[in-house]
Amino acid sequence: MSNCEKLKNFLKQEIIPDLEEAIDEMFSMIEKAKMASIADKEELGDLQEMHSECKDILAEIEAGDMEEMEAKEILNELIDMKTVDED
């Protein structure tokens, strides 16, 4: 399997669903509290930006515009980030 395919699968099966869940949880928390702190707003913005970037990466892969080396680097970064989050 190519690095592009591995990255695409990892984004679709792991990263994007995790981001969507985190975004939903932030919205739910903000709704319950009836307000959001500046830190909450920044975290929500960061999550939404990362979600958008992941969607852009998927689009780039599906268009055939991503190089294998770039896909490998991004995949390794995402795996490292996910591993740190789980610890």
N, CA, C and O of each residue as an XYZ file, in Angstrom:
348
protein
N       0.850     -1.178      0.000
C       0.000      0.000      0.000
C       0.898      1.245      0.000
O       1.884      1.297      0.735
N       0.570      2.210     -0.796
C       1.378      3.421     -0.903
C       1.202      4.299      0.337
O       0.243      4.152      1.094
N       2.140      5.202      0.520
C       2.050      6.136      1.650
C       0.817      7.019      1.531
O       0.192      7.356      2.537
N       0.467      7.391      0.317
C      -0.733      8.207      0.112
C      -1.977      7.447      0.560
O      -2.851      8.009      1.219
N      -2.052      6.173      0.202
C      -3.198      5.360      0.608
C      -3.234      5.165      2.122
O      -4.299      5.228      2.737
N      -2.066      4.930      2.716
C      -1.992      4.773      4.174
C      -2.462      6.054      4.866
O      -3.236      6.003      5.822
N      -1.989      7.200      4.375
C      -2.374      8.487      4.955
C      -3.871      8.712      4.792
O      -4.550      9.129      5.731
N      -4.376      8.436      3.606
C      -5.810      8.608      3.341
C      -6.640      7.761      4.306
O      -7.605      8.254      4.891
N      -6.274      6.503      4.472
C      -6.999      5.615      5.379
C      -6.895      6.082      6.824
O      -7.883      6.065      7.558
N      -5.704      6.498      7.232
C      -5.503      6.954      8.612
C      -6.340      8.208      8.893
O      -6.941      8.341      9.959
N      -6.367      9.111      7.927
C      -7.182     10.322      8.089
C      -8.659      9.967      8.195
O      -9.356     10.449      9.088
N      -9.135      9.125      7.283
C     -10.560      8.780      7.246
C     -11.010      7.935      8.436
O     -12.126      8.101      8.928
N     -10.154      7.036      8.895
C     -10.557      6.092      9.932
C     -10.198      6.534     11.345
O     -10.848      6.110     12.301
N      -9.193      7.364     11.497
C      -8.719      7.729     12.825
C      -8.822      9.231     13.112
O      -9.543      9.656     14.015
N      -8.104     10.005     12.343
C      -7.917     11.418     12.671
C      -9.199     12.231     12.517
O      -9.608     12.910     13.459
N      -9.836     12.178     11.363
C     -11.029     12.990     11.131
C     -12.166     12.614     12.087
O     -12.792     13.511     12.652
N     -12.457     11.317     12.292
C     -13.503     10.992     13.277
C     -13.173     11.489     14.692
O     -14.059     11.951     15.411
N     -11.894     11.393     15.087
C     -11.492     11.892     16.404
C     -11.683     13.402     16.503
O     -12.156     13.908     17.521
N     -11.315     14.115     15.451
C     -11.492     15.569     15.443
C     -12.968     15.944     15.497
O     -13.355     16.852     16.232
N     -13.786     15.247     14.722
C     -15.223     15.548     14.710
C     -15.839     15.294     16.082
O     -16.698     16.051     16.533
N     -15.397     14.228     16.740
C     -15.894     13.925     18.084
C     -15.473     15.014     19.073
O     -16.276     15.454     19.896
N     -14.221     15.443     18.992
C     -13.722     16.492     19.888
C     -14.454     17.813     19.648
O     -14.772     18.526     20.600
N     -14.721     18.140     18.390
C     -15.454     19.370     18.055
C     -16.869     19.293     18.619
O     -17.356     20.260     19.205
N     -17.534     18.147     18.447
C     -18.887     17.964     18.984
C     -18.898     18.106     20.503
O     -19.801     18.723     21.068
N     -17.883     17.528     21.168
C     -17.799     17.629     22.623
C     -17.607     19.079     23.064
O     -18.198     19.512     24.054
N     -16.783     19.830     22.331
C     -16.568     21.244     22.673
C     -17.871     22.030     22.522
O     -18.226     22.820     23.397
N     -18.583     21.813     21.415
C     -19.860     22.498     21.224
C     -20.841     22.145     22.336
O     -21.548     23.014     22.846
N     -20.881     20.874     22.709
C     -21.783     20.425     23.765
C     -21.430     21.076     25.102
O     -22.311     21.527     25.834
N     -20.137     21.119     25.412
C     -19.684     21.731     26.652
C     -20.025     23.224     26.686
O     -20.482     23.744     27.705
N     -19.802     23.892     25.579
C     -20.089     25.324     25.493
C     -21.589     25.564     25.624
O     -22.018     26.509     26.286
N     -22.382     24.703     24.990
C     -23.837     24.843     25.055
C     -24.340     24.652     26.488
O     -25.202     25.402     26.946
N     -23.808     23.656     27.197
C     -24.220     23.403     28.579
C     -23.854     24.570     29.485
O     -24.633     24.950     30.358
N     -22.687     25.130     29.282
C     -22.203     26.234     30.115
C     -22.822     27.567     29.706
O     -22.709     28.555     30.431
N     -23.469     27.596     28.557
C     -24.090     28.806     28.000
C     -23.081     29.910     27.686
O     -23.458     31.048     27.410
N     -21.807     29.562     27.732
C     -20.770     30.523     27.346
C     -19.471     29.766     27.118
O     -19.332     28.607     27.507
N     -18.542     30.429     26.493
C     -17.249     29.806     26.224
C     -16.137     30.748     26.657
O     -16.182     31.951     26.401
N     -15.147     30.180     27.313
C     -13.983     30.980     27.691
C     -13.143     31.241     26.436
O     -13.344     30.618     25.393
N     -12.228     32.148     26.562
C     -11.329     32.444     25.441
C     -10.537     31.185     25.077
O     -10.322     30.901     23.899
N     -10.106     30.434     26.096
C      -9.346     29.198     25.844
C     -10.201     28.175     25.105
O      -9.717     27.493     24.202
N     -11.493     28.067     25.493
C     -12.396     27.143     24.809
C     -12.569     27.539     23.353
O     -12.544     26.691     22.462
N     -12.743     28.832     23.119
C     -12.913     29.313     21.741
C     -11.661     29.038     20.916
O     -11.755     28.649     19.752
N     -10.480     29.240     21.519
C      -9.229     28.997     20.807
C      -9.074     27.501     20.496
O      -8.670     27.128     19.395
N      -9.401     26.653     21.479
C      -9.291     25.210     21.263
C     -10.248     24.759     20.169
O      -9.879     23.966     19.303
N     -11.466     25.259     20.208
C     -12.448     24.927     19.180
C     -11.950     25.381     17.809
O     -12.046     24.635     16.834
N     -11.428     26.584     17.735
C     -10.878     27.101     16.477
C      -9.733     26.246     15.961
O      -9.636     25.976     14.764
N      -8.857     25.817     16.885
C      -7.732     24.958     16.497
C      -8.224     23.622     15.952
O      -7.721     23.133     14.941
N      -9.216     23.032     16.633
C      -9.771     21.750     16.186
C     -10.417     21.888     14.807
O     -10.236     21.031     13.942
N     -11.175     22.978     14.608
C     -11.832     23.192     13.322
C     -10.809     23.426     12.213
O     -10.995     22.968     11.085
N      -9.724     24.142     12.536
C      -8.675     24.394     11.548
C      -7.973     23.094     11.167
O      -7.701     22.851      9.991
N      -7.680     22.259     12.167
C      -7.034     20.982     11.883
C      -7.953     20.079     11.053
O      -7.495     19.383     10.147
N      -9.241     20.096     11.366
C     -10.224     19.311     10.596
C     -10.210     19.760      9.133
O     -10.202     18.934      8.220
N     -10.208     21.059      8.928
C     -10.192     21.614      7.574
C      -8.906     21.219      6.836
O      -8.941     20.872      5.656
N      -7.775     21.278      7.542
C      -6.507     20.903      6.922
C      -6.504     19.423      6.529
O      -5.988     19.058      5.472
N      -7.080     18.577      7.381
C      -7.155     17.146      7.066
C      -8.018     16.911      5.833
O      -7.681     16.083      4.986
N      -9.123     17.633      5.728
C      -9.984     17.511      4.546
C      -9.226     17.965      3.292
O      -9.360     17.367      2.224
N      -8.430     19.032      3.436
C      -7.631     19.518      2.306
C      -6.595     18.477      1.874
O      -6.368     18.279      0.681
N      -5.970     17.816      2.849
C      -4.989     16.771      2.541
C      -5.672     15.630      1.792
O      -5.138     15.123      0.805
N      -6.854     15.229      2.262
C      -7.610     14.176      1.565
C      -7.897     14.571      0.116
O      -7.731     13.768     -0.801
N      -8.325     15.804     -0.075
C      -8.632     16.284     -1.421
C      -7.382     16.245     -2.302
O      -7.448     15.889     -3.478
N      -6.244     16.615     -1.715
C      -4.987     16.607     -2.461
C      -4.603     15.178     -2.859
O      -4.145     14.940     -3.976
N      -4.792     14.234     -1.938
C      -4.483     12.827     -2.230
C      -5.407     12.316     -3.331
O      -4.954     11.692     -4.290
N      -6.701     12.582     -3.187
C      -7.676     12.082     -4.159
C      -7.485     12.691     -5.540
O      -7.837     12.077     -6.548
N      -6.927     13.901     -5.588
C      -6.654     14.536     -6.879
C      -5.335     14.043     -7.468
O      -4.999     14.368     -8.606
N      -4.591     13.261     -6.695
C      -3.312     12.753     -7.173
C      -2.203     13.777     -7.130
O      -1.201     13.650     -7.835
N      -2.380     14.803     -6.296
C      -1.410     15.894     -6.240
C      -0.392     15.760     -5.114
O       0.466     16.630     -4.963
N      -0.464     14.690     -4.319
C       0.466     14.553     -3.203
C       1.567     13.557     -3.548
O       1.314     12.474     -4.077
N       2.796     13.957     -3.233
C       3.950     13.095     -3.455
C       4.043     12.074     -2.329
O       3.624     12.342     -1.203
N       4.593     10.904     -2.638
C       4.717      9.821     -1.649
C       5.537     10.245     -0.432
O       5.195      9.905      0.700
N       6.608     10.981     -0.665
C       7.473     11.409      0.443
C       6.722     12.364      1.374
O       6.827     12.260      2.596
N       5.977     13.278      0.795
C       5.193     14.220      1.594
C       4.130     13.465      2.403
O       3.908     13.770      3.575
N       3.486     12.499      1.786
C       2.467     11.696      2.471
C       3.093     10.952      3.647
O       2.501     10.875      4.723
N       4.289     10.405      3.440
C       4.976      9.671      4.504
C       5.289     10.601      5.676
O       5.089     10.229      6.832
N       5.776     11.802      5.385
C       6.110     12.768      6.438
C       4.867     13.163      7.234
O       4.907     13.209      8.463
N       3.777     13.443      6.546
C       2.531     13.827      7.214
C       2.005     12.665      8.050
O       1.581     12.853      9.190
N       2.036     11.473      7.482
C       1.569     10.282      8.198
C       2.363     10.081      9.481
O       1.783      9.820     10.535
N       3.687     10.201      9.400
C       4.529     10.031     10.585
C       4.216     11.092     11.643
O       4.163     10.781     12.833
N       4.009     12.328     11.221
C       3.655     13.402     12.155
C       2.330     13.105     12.848
O       2.209     13.268     14.063
N       1.343     12.673     12.080
C       0.023     12.386     12.652
C       0.075     11.197     13.614
O      -0.576     11.208     14.658
N       0.844     10.185     13.260
C       0.987      9.025     14.148
C       1.657      9.450     15.455
O       1.244      9.032     16.537
N       2.691     10.281     15.346
C       3.364     10.786     16.549
C       2.406     11.588     17.419
O       2.381     11.417     18.637
N       1.618     12.462     16.801
C       0.650     13.274     17.549
C      -0.381     12.386     18.236
O      -0.703     12.596     19.406
N      -0.892     11.411     17.526
C      -1.916     10.525     18.088
C      -1.334      9.692     19.228
O      -2.011      9.457     20.228
N      -0.095      9.247     19.089
C       0.557      8.463     20.136
C       0.746      9.299     21.395
O       0.530      8.800     22.500
N       1.140     10.546     21.253
C       1.318     11.444     22.396
C      -0.007     11.697     23.078
O      -0.071     11.715     24.307
N      -1.069     11.895     22.309
C      -2.403     12.142     22.862
C      -2.911     10.951     23.672
O      -3.628     11.132     24.656
N      -2.548      9.754     23.270
C      -3.044      8.553     23.943
C      -2.290      8.249     25.223
O      -2.790      7.510     26.071
N      -1.088      8.808     25.381
C      -0.287      8.557     26.597
C      -0.793      9.304     27.800
O      -0.221      9.188     28.884
